[in-house]
Amino acid sequence: MLQQLQDAGVTPQDVLIFGGVVVLALVLVILAFATGANQSKQRLKRVTQKAQKAEAAGTALSAVNVRRATADSSIAAVDYLIKRWLPNPQKMRGRLLRTGRQISLGQYLSFCGVLTFLAAGALKVLLTIPFIACLLVGVVIGVGLPHLVIGILGGRRRNKFNALFPEGIDLIVRGLKSGLPVSESIRVVGQEISDPVGVEFREVSDQIKFGKTLTDALWSVAPRIDTPEFRFFIISLSIQQETGGNLAETLENLSVVLRKRKTLKLKIKALSSEAKASAYIIGSLPFLMFGILLMMNYGYASTLYKDPRGIILVGCGLISYALGIGTMAKMVRFDV
């Protein structure tokens, strides 16, 4: 094994550096995941103790000073680095919230760090290129792949919400026509409609019970959804509360508009499907042909990634390939 690593160009210094960084990153991830739940329980316990003391002293529960926890990691050093050096952390928190999963910013960054060094070590073992180059490629993989996965999870949840949201509005309209108030209709939507619509409307209903206004409660859950459809809904309710009018008719018209938007999006998807299929086929041809060449003549084709000049050419080709894919994706994407 040692002889194989030496033949691959891996020095003992590279092994020690890589091993130490991986161990440190694993320790950070374990601490972040292991102590995150415990920290939440401790915060809840402290708040409960304050409430009990205030109630025993005859003071109102509203006098208890409960502040929202803003820690991104249970490790103080990691939390300080995030707040001190990470650019625009609020945007990253919003992306994580839109997935609907309890993923803290510290856990996300720890996973990115571990993936970066694992990818760099694998490239160093497999390819005879300098460790700095492997580290740069590992950074691209470690940062880009989690970012892509978070975007996919958030997009799936957003699409599922948009598919169920018109049904929720129709249920609110029926409740209003039967004489129920808006807050009670929202509570019914949270019970009857499946997630993610149900869980968000249950959150709105709970916040209204705790004293928030309807508009404030809706705007507080808007960052977790981040869709124009939900913002239309909030604005419609806000305007109706200020100016009055038939709220059931307003929401019914909004439901019709949302269904028409969905229909238009499906038409656009159908019209652009042929261009997307052609792009998939043409984009996969270079990889398919290279795989065929590897199977037919491995020694001839493997020179492309064994020779440093070939690696440079592959890097330039992948950059051009990514630019082309991004351009085509932008051309077939329409905002409705």
PyMOL commands that set and color helices and strands:
alter all, ss='L'
color gray80, all
select helices_A, chain A and resi 2-7+12-56+61-63+76-85+89-97+105-126+131-177+182-192+197-209+214-225+228-243+247-271+273-296+298-301+303-306+308-331
alter helices_A, ss='H'
color red, helices_A
deselect
rebuild
show_as cartoon
